[in-house]
Amino acid sequence: MHPLPVVLVLASGRGERFRASGGVGSKLQADLCGRTVIERTLDAVRASGLQWHLEDVGHDGMGDSIAAAVQATRAAAGWLVLPGDLPLVQPESLRAVAAGLRDGAVVVPVHQGMRGHPVGFSAACGELLVQLAGAGGAAAVVKSYASRGEVLELPVADSGVVTDIDTLADLDRARQLLRAAREPGSGSP
């Protein structure tokens, strides 16, 4: 049996774009139809059945958050990097990215031509991930593996992999999507 990766939920961001758009407080604590953004993200992670780690200590950038989270889970078989502001991501998408790591060192979910999250990284990527710093996240690691043809782009039907909350408009759009999904016959995120 192939060991499963750990989902790294990144919740260290400052949310400056959210406040600049008129939002008050943390975007992760914003109400999204009766639950906070981060609660909805964690609900999906828990429902996936995968192990997870919440990285919510303040860091200078996404790269620093990823490095700290990977270091904290160093024995993992790999990692799924999931920003905490993706509250509509589906558990099935998390499991699909995890399964995709059997076929690639890096797995990127793609919805309607748009790359999303979580991005999966095999254990082979660990040394590069713990060296990350700054705002660029793991883009350099993805680029490095892509140059060797070791990135699997995984098509998914889940718009939640590309629906992040950066502004009040994003939050309103997520509310609309969530309400629409709750209507009879549409399924529910």
N, C-alpha and C positions, 0 to 999 in steps of 0.2 A: 504494500500500500504506500502511495506517495504521501509524504508528510505535507500538511497544509500550511500555508503562510499565515502570518499574523496581520490583522488589519490595524494599521496605524491611523488613528483618528486625530487629526491635527486641529487643535483648538487654542492655539497660542497667538493668533493674529490680533492686530490692533483694531481692525475694522474701520480704518480711516475713511474709506470711500462710502461706507454706510452712513457714518455721521455727516460727512460732507453732503450727502444727498438729502439730509434732513432727519435721518434716523437718530434715535435717542438710545444711549447705552450700547451694549454689545449686540451685534447682529445675531450672535449665537443664542442670546436670551430673548430675541424678538418672538412675539407670539405668531404662530402659524396654525391657525384654526384650532386653538385650544391647547397646543403643546409648543414648546420652544423649538427653535430650529435645531439646536444640538440634540434635544430629546428625540426628535424625529430621525435624525441621522443615526443616533445610537440605537434606536428601535430597529432600524434596518440591519445594522451590524449584528445586534443580538440575534435577530431572526435568521441571519445567514448561517448560524451555527459555527462560525469561525472564531478562533481566539482573537482578542483585540487588546489594544493598548491605547489609552487616551493620553495624548501629549498636550497638557494645558498649562504648562509652565511658560511664562513669558519668554520669548526668544526674539532676537533681532530680525530674523527673516524666516521664510519657509524652509530654506536649506538647513538652518540651525535646528529647526523643529524636527525635520526628518532625521538629521544626524543624531539628535538626542534620543528620539524614539527607537531608531535602529539599535543604538548602543544599549538601550534599556531592554531590548528583546533580542540580543545578539545571537542566542542559540536557535532562533527561528529558522524554519526551512525556506523562508522568503517573507516578503512584506507586500501588503496592499496599502498604498498611500492614499488616504481619503481625507480631504479637507472637511472639517466639521460643518461647513456651510452648504452641504449638498443633501438637504433633508428629504428629497424625493427619490433618492437612489433606492433601487429595489434589491432585496436580499439575493435574488437570482443573479443579478449582475455581479455582485460580490463573489458569489460562488463560481460564476463563469470565468471571471478574471483569475481566480485562484486555480481553477482547473486548467486554464490556458498556460499557466507556468510550466506545465508538463512539456509544452511544445516550444517555449521561447524563454530567453533570459529576462525579457521585459515584455509585458503585455499591456496594451493600451486599448481601453474600450472606445469604440467609435459609434456615434449615433448620428445618422443622416449626414455623414461626411465630417462631423465635428469630433475631434478627440476630447475625451473626458476623463473622469476619475471613477473609481480608484485605478491608479497605475500600479501594476504588479511588477515586482522585482524578485528574481530568484536569489538564493543565498550567495551565488557567485558575485552579485552586485554589492554585497555588504561593505567591502573595503572602500569602495567609491562613495557609498551613501553616508558612511560615518564621517567622511571628510567634507561634506557639504556645508556651506555657509552662505548667508545673504538671502536676497529676495528671489533668486532664480529657481528655487526649489530643486528638483532633480532633473531639470531639463538637460543639463550637461551629460548626465548619466544616460538618459534616453538617447541623446544624440550620439554618444560614443558607441552604444550598442547598435543603433540604427546603421552606423557606418559599416558595421560588420554583418549586417543583415540579420541581427538577432532580436529584432523587435516584431512582435506579433500584434497586428492591428485586429482587434476582435469586434466584429459588428454586433451591436446589441439593439434591441427594440426599446430600451429604457431611456426616455428623455431625461430621467433623473441624473444620469451620469454627466450631463452638461448643464443642469439647472442649479447654478450656485447663487448664493445670496450675497451680493456685493452692495446693492443699493436698495432704497425703499421700493423702487419700481420692480426690482427683482423679487422682492418679498411679495408684492402685490400679484405678480405673475405666478409665483409659486402657489399663492392662495387660490387663484383662479384654476390652476391645473389640478390642485388637490380637490377642490369642490367639484370640478367637472368629472374627475375620476370616481367620485363617490356617487354620481348619478347612476341609476339602475342600468345595468348592461354595459358599464364602462370599466369594471374592475376598480380596485382601490389601491392607491399607493400607501 
